[in-house]
Amino acid sequence: MVFAACASERKPEASSASSDSGFAAVQERGKTVMGVDQYTSGHVFEDLPDGGRIVLERDDARDTSAIAQIRAHMREVAADFTRGDFTKPFAVHAMAVPGTDVMGARSQSIKYAVSDRPRGADVRIVSTDSAAIAAIHRFLAFQRRDHRAGDDHSGLRTSSH
């Protein structure tokens, strides 16, 4: 799998994040579900023409325990999603996540591949089914908003390949 560039999450300012109770609740549930501190890890939810990708990386490359946990979590996510099981996003967001209904119904037309990264892992989501791709994009857009991961890729960098 080859990517043109790797994106980095734009983290919210600590003061605004702590005053946003909805975001704080997502972060706390995410820590429970993913097993890593959401404030010291970064997400990217990237739309691609044939689907998209989810990146989760630890800020500190020396935290090998958290990096191992991220990699294990991303493998679980890929396995769950392959089976059409979206209980983890529901647990993190405390609601049905947009797009997962169609992604579950069309699970046979979507492929998930995990790749380790130096500070974590990514899950590449690929389909040729236009309805599935639209659902993947809805899912990723919701994730970007709820995780405050930004809608742009202005933080693109190539150093974390």
Disulfide bonds with the S-S distance in Angstrom:
none
